[in-house]
């Protein structure tokens, strides 16, 4: 049988109030309920078909997708700077004017 976990603590600033949080009762699904569960696309095929997957085409295709081998330490250094590291790498290469 599935063990029930304690409800996580309320965290402000997420778009709902403490009162809303306390009102909601969301028990975990039982093993029987999970056994009857269907994949999203099977349960709601029309909705699943209407959802666009992937980023889609660029509005103004100015960038090109390429394959490039770089030293691991260089890539790691850029990745450590967080989201947008590819754009920052692009900026560094642009400034190099090679």
C-alpha positions in Angstrom: 0.0 0.0 0.0 1.2 3.6 -0.7 2.4 5.5 2.3 1.0 9.0 2.7 3.5 11.8 2.9 3.0 14.9 5.1 1.7 17.9 3.2 4.5 20.3 2.4 4.7 23.6 4.3 3.0 26.7 2.9 5.3 29.0 1.0 4.1 32.6 0.5 4.5 34.3 -2.8 3.3 31.5 -5.0 0.0 33.0 -6.1 -2.2 31.6 -3.3 -3.0 32.5 0.3 -2.4 30.4 3.4 -6.2 30.0 3.7 -6.3 28.6 0.2 -3.4 26.2 1.0 -5.1 25.0 4.2 -8.4 24.5 2.3 -7.0 22.1 -0.3 -7.0 18.4 0.6 -4.9 16.5 -1.9 -4.4 13.0 -0.7 -1.9 10.8 -2.6 -3.4 8.4 -5.1 -3.9 4.9 -3.9 -2.3 1.9 -5.6 -5.7 1.0 -7.0 -6.1 4.5 -8.5 -2.6 4.4 -9.9 -3.3 1.0 -11.5 -6.3 2.6 -13.4 -4.4 5.7 -14.5 -4.0 6.3 -18.2 -1.3 8.3 -20.1 -2.3 11.9 -20.7 -2.5 11.4 -24.5 -4.8 8.4 -24.0 -7.1 10.0 -21.4 -7.5 13.4 -23.3 -6.5 12.8 -26.9 -8.0 16.0 -28.3 -6.3 18.2 -25.7 -3.0 16.3 -26.1 -3.1 16.8 -29.9 -3.6 20.5 -29.5 -0.6 21.1 -27.4 2.5 22.2 -29.3 5.7 20.5 -28.4 9.1 22.0 -28.7 10.1 25.6 -29.2 8.8 26.1 -32.7 10.4 28.2 -35.5 12.3 31.4 -34.7 10.4 34.6 -35.4 13.4 35.9 -37.3 15.8 33.1 -37.9 19.1 34.8 -37.3 20.9 32.0 -35.5 22.1 28.7 -36.9 22.2 25.4 -35.1 25.7 23.8 -35.4 27.7 21.0 -33.7 30.8 22.2 -32.1 33.5 20.5 -29.9 34.9 22.7 -27.1 37.1 21.9 -24.1 35.1 20.7 -21.2 36.5 23.3 -18.8 35.4 26.1 -21.1 31.8 24.8 -21.4 31.7 24.1 -17.6 32.8 27.6 -16.8 30.0 29.1 -19.0 27.4 26.6 -17.6 28.2 27.7 -14.1 27.0 31.2 -14.9 23.5 29.9 -15.1 20.6 30.1 -17.6 21.5 32.0 -20.7 25.1 30.6 -20.8 24.9 29.9 -24.6 24.0 33.5 -25.3 26.9 34.7 -23.1 29.2 32.4 -25.0 27.9 33.9 -28.3 28.6 37.4 -27.0 32.2 36.5 -26.1 32.7 35.0 -29.6 31.2 38.0 -31.2 33.5 40.4 -29.3 36.5 38.3 -30.3 35.8 39.2 -34.0 37.8 36.3 -35.2 
